[in-house]
Amino acid sequence: MKLSIFLLSAVSVFFAACSSPSPLEYALSQAGDNRPELESVLEHYKSDPEKLAAAEFLIENMPAHFSYRDSTIYNYYAIADELLKSDLPHTAIRDSLLNFKKHLYPDLERKPVSDIKLMSADYLIYTIDNAFKVWKESEWAQHIDFNEFCESLLPYKVAEYQPFDYWRDTLSDAFSQNLKTQLYDDEETNTTYRTVDIVRNEILSKVRRNGEYTDAGYPLLTASQMKNIAYGRCVDYVNLAVATYRSVGIPSYIDATPFYGRFRAGHTWDVVVFSNGGDMPSEWDLACEHGKRFFPAQRFPKVFRSTYAINRERVRYRNTSVLKYPFDLCVKDITPQYTKTSDIDIDIYKNVELAEKYCYIAIFNGHNVEWSIFDFGEISDGKAHFQKIGRNILYIVQGFDGRKIVQLSDPFILHQNGEIEYYKFDGTQTRSLDIRRKYFQNRNVAEMRLRLKGGKIQAANRADFSDAVTMVTIENQYVPDKFDIPDNNGYRYWRYLGADGSHGSVAEVVFFDADSVVTGSPIGCKVATNESISKAFDGNYLTNFETDEPDGAWVGMDFGTKKQICNVRIIPRRDDNDILVGDVYELLYYNGTQWVSLGKKTATSNVLHYDDVPAHALYWVKDHTQGWDERPFIIRENDQIEWR
């Protein structure tokens, strides 16, 4: 966001003046003292029309790309290089660099400078000649045309702030050895499919890849850092992948969604242009093969492709809007390549005074802000118009009144069939509400919960349970917080016996007498390891007991003497989004303009109960103790919760 704000002064003036000089002329005028460097490149290629066109493309879009102004970044890079070459754990490297950023090198990103003022003739000529060489000589790049070449191979950087350090040579030398010794066949050799997989696997074999999705200092974007990167977010490994692919002539892009349709965060991935046609994404990063299934169940409000070319529609917005929301200026909307989309006209409130013609579409976030803007549209005839919006997602329209961002519409769902359903609050009726989760359950969670069905709580006085008495048989996956145990005279051995086919999967088993938790010596079936058995009693709901054998798996306690157990808590294998005893929760509903609290409660069981809840509303359960995976939901007439 900081980056786009910087570009305001350069790019918006550029297109304001675009009606007179050409984009190339304007870019040269912005180069200042660096103009002779760029003009010498044009002179160098004056007798080669194709390379001249490539040079003009790079120069005319260069004002929108930038580097660090402060050379002290190289002091930081020197520290990073030493740490990356060390034997320190990747977490120690990450934390050390974060500490250096905070205390020795703060705010470097706030002083960027346009590449048009820095680019040398030698480096630009090197970039163009190298890119043309791998395009023309690599069999796996012959299928792309000039326009595709300009975006997928030619650019001198894959990410902003990437230095001009001849990364093509460094990365191709580091990760193309296996290309030279690949086994030849008449089917896949020298196809993009085979080539990218050879290079991807060589990177994986040489880089200590560790995902660390946290604040981790300045981006590590020098060639030496990328090839030694010890930790990183998805985007860091995507930058490495695309830079390497382009260095050996594999046409590739970086795609991203600012937010998933039902998750607070976004995602970035790499895409390769296969020689048999089509863009083939990698689902995560280097760990994933291209062309396999791509998040088949995810919902995408928007997908943008990073481009070198400036998006002129976004610059027009920047020049004419009042809010000037810091949208990235070098992206292309490719949402229809990933999901069904609709162009939509949304009813907006008539009594809101706005300072501009633009409107903004936002998605529920709930972590740092309640609604997060991801795109803009325009207002006409009392409606907000947006293009290429992903379906089956909850949205809201916002606007700018000159001082603040304001709500312009009711929350609405753009359904899978393209129909729009507005959520209009109606507080005339109330109801009671029982809540078991704060977030939708995925398929894995549902399957693990179902494994409880048919499980049994048994007691015995013989260690082999040959005299077992079944106290409870679990009838469905929606278990209570505690199972009541029938009156008994006490037994020494108690266990949870999983249903056949369940592998005994269970996160926790807790035994209670009349007053408190009762503990003994953990025991389990013969095929269970001691480590696995201990996980049923470690108090951690995210670890679980399970055996390799699907049938007859059990785990329990030897109390040494007979114990009269009154209740047993059985926690299914799960994520961390069920209602958790001891956590503080808050139920909110959307009253049409804001979220209204129905009060905080400390959970005493695995179900939160609320009375006097508005019957027709959008609801949200917040956990104030831990976690951030939370989604709004509605309740249909059959009391079915529908997560949005």
CORGI-V632837 format. One record per backbone hydrogen bond with DSSP energy under -1.0 kcal/mol. CO is the residue of the C=O (numbers start at 1). NH is the residue of the N-H. E is the energy in kcal/mol with one decimal. If there is no record, write none. Layout:
co=<CO	CO>
nh=<NH	NH>
e=<E	E>
//
This chain:
co=<1	2	3	7	8	10	11	12	13	17	22	23	24	25	26	31	32	34	35	36	38	39	40	41	43	45	48	49	50	51	52	53	54	55	56	57	61	62	65	66	67	70	71	72	73	74	75	76	77	78	79	80	81	83	89	90	91	92	93	94	95	96	97	98	99	100	100	107	108	111	113	114	115	115	120	121	122	123	124	125	126	127	128	129	130	131	132	133	134	138	141	145	146	148	149	149	152	159	163	166	167	168	169	170	171	188	191	192	193	194	195	196	197	198	199	200	201	202	203	207	210	212	219	222	223	232	233	234	235	236	237	238	239	240	241	242	243	244	245	246	251	253	254	255	256	257	265	267	269	270	271	272	272	274	278	280	281	285	289	295	299	301	303	304	305	311	312	313	314	315	316	317	325	329	330	332	334	335	335	340	342	344	346	357	359	360	361	361	362	363	369	370	372	375	377	378	380	382	383	384	385	386	389	393	395	396	397	397	398	399	400	404	406	408	411	412	413	414	415	419	421	426	429	431	433	435	436	438	442	443	444	445	446	449	450	452	455	456	457	457	458	459	460	462	465	469	472	474	477	483	491	492	493	494	495	496	497	499	502	503	506	508	510	511	512	512	516	521	523	525	529	530	533	534	536	540	545	550	553	554	555	556	557	558	563	566	567	568	569	571	571	577	580	583	584	585	586	587	588	589	594	596	599	601	603	608	610	613	616	618	619	620	622	628	632	633	634	636	640	642>
nh=<5	6	7	11	12	14	15	16	17	20	26	27	28	29	30	34	35	38	39	40	42	43	44	45	46	48	52	53	54	55	56	57	58	59	60	61	64	65	115	161	113	73	74	76	77	78	79	80	81	82	83	84	85	86	93	94	95	96	97	98	99	100	101	102	103	104	105	110	111	69	67	117	118	119	124	125	126	127	128	129	130	131	132	133	134	135	136	137	138	141	144	149	150	152	153	154	252	162	165	170	171	172	173	174	175	191	195	196	197	198	199	200	201	202	203	204	205	206	207	209	232	214	221	226	227	212	237	238	239	240	241	242	243	244	245	246	247	248	250	249	273	271	306	269	304	267	260	257	255	282	253	274	280	277	274	272	291	288	292	298	261	390	334	256	332	315	316	317	318	319	320	321	327	311	307	305	337	338	339	391	389	386	384	379	377	398	374	375	396	372	366	365	363	361	359	385	383	348	380	346	378	344	342	414	412	362	408	409	360	406	355	401	399	349	423	395	421	392	418	415	413	616	615	613	610	608	579	631	446	447	448	449	450	452	453	455	474	497	471	472	495	469	493	465	468	459	457	454	479	568	563	559	460	557	458	555	456	502	505	547	545	571	569	518	566	567	513	558	556	528	533	534	536	537	509	543	506	503	498	525	496	523	494	521	491	485	512	483	510	507	508	438	583	603	624	601	622	598	620	596	591	589	587	585	582	435	433	431	426	590	633	588	586	630	644	619	642	639	636	634>
e=<-1.5	-1.6	-1.5	-2.7	-1.3	-1.6	-2.1	-1.5	-2.1	-1.9	-2.9	-2.5	-2.3	-2.0	-1.5	-2.1	-1.7	-1.2	-2.5	-1.9	-1.7	-2.3	-2.1	-1.5	-1.3	-2.2	-2.6	-2.2	-1.8	-2.5	-2.5	-2.2	-2.2	-2.5	-2.8	-1.1	-1.3	-2.1	-3.1	-1.9	-2.5	-1.5	-1.9	-1.5	-2.6	-1.9	-1.6	-2.5	-2.8	-1.8	-2.3	-2.7	-1.3	-1.1	-2.0	-2.5	-2.5	-2.2	-2.3	-2.2	-2.0	-2.3	-2.4	-2.2	-2.1	-2.3	-1.8	-1.1	-1.5	-1.7	-2.5	-1.7	-1.7	-2.6	-2.0	-2.6	-2.5	-2.5	-2.4	-2.8	-2.6	-2.5	-2.5	-2.2	-2.2	-1.9	-2.8	-2.3	-1.4	-1.7	-1.1	-2.5	-2.2	-2.8	-2.0	-2.4	-1.6	-1.6	-1.7	-1.6	-2.8	-2.0	-2.2	-1.6	-2.1	-2.3	-2.6	-2.6	-1.3	-2.1	-2.3	-2.8	-2.2	-1.7	-2.3	-2.3	-2.0	-1.1	-2.4	-1.8	-1.4	-1.9	-1.1	-2.7	-2.0	-2.0	-1.6	-2.2	-2.4	-1.8	-2.3	-2.9	-2.4	-2.3	-3.1	-2.7	-1.6	-1.2	-3.2	-1.0	-2.2	-2.3	-2.8	-2.7	-3.1	-1.9	-2.4	-2.3	-2.3	-2.3	-2.7	-1.0	-3.1	-1.5	-1.9	-2.2	-1.6	-1.8	-1.0	-1.2	-3.6	-1.9	-2.2	-2.2	-1.9	-1.6	-2.3	-2.0	-2.2	-2.4	-1.8	-2.4	-2.6	-3.1	-2.3	-2.9	-2.1	-2.3	-1.7	-1.5	-2.7	-2.3	-2.4	-2.5	-2.6	-3.2	-2.2	-1.1	-1.6	-3.1	-1.9	-2.9	-2.4	-2.0	-1.9	-2.6	-1.5	-1.2	-2.3	-2.6	-1.3	-2.2	-1.6	-2.0	-2.4	-2.7	-3.1	-1.1	-3.0	-3.0	-2.8	-2.2	-2.7	-2.9	-3.3	-3.1	-2.4	-3.9	-2.0	-3.0	-2.9	-1.1	-2.7	-3.1	-2.6	-2.7	-2.5	-1.5	-2.3	-2.6	-2.4	-2.4	-2.0	-1.6	-1.3	-2.8	-3.0	-3.1	-2.8	-1.4	-2.5	-2.9	-2.8	-1.9	-1.6	-2.1	-2.4	-2.9	-1.5	-1.7	-2.2	-2.5	-2.5	-2.7	-2.3	-1.9	-2.7	-2.2	-1.8	-1.9	-3.0	-2.6	-2.9	-2.9	-2.8	-1.6	-2.4	-2.5	-2.8	-1.6	-2.5	-2.2	-1.5	-1.7	-2.4	-1.4	-1.7	-2.2	-2.4	-2.0	-3.1	-2.5	-2.2	-2.8	-2.0	-3.0	-2.6	-3.2	-2.2	-2.6	-1.3	-2.1	-2.1	-2.7	-3.0	-2.9	-2.7	-3.2	-2.1	-3.2	-2.5	-2.2	-1.3	-3.4	-2.8	-2.6	-3.1	-2.0	-2.1	-2.4	-1.9	-2.7	-2.0	-1.1	-2.8	-3.0	-2.8	-2.0	-2.4	-2.1>
//
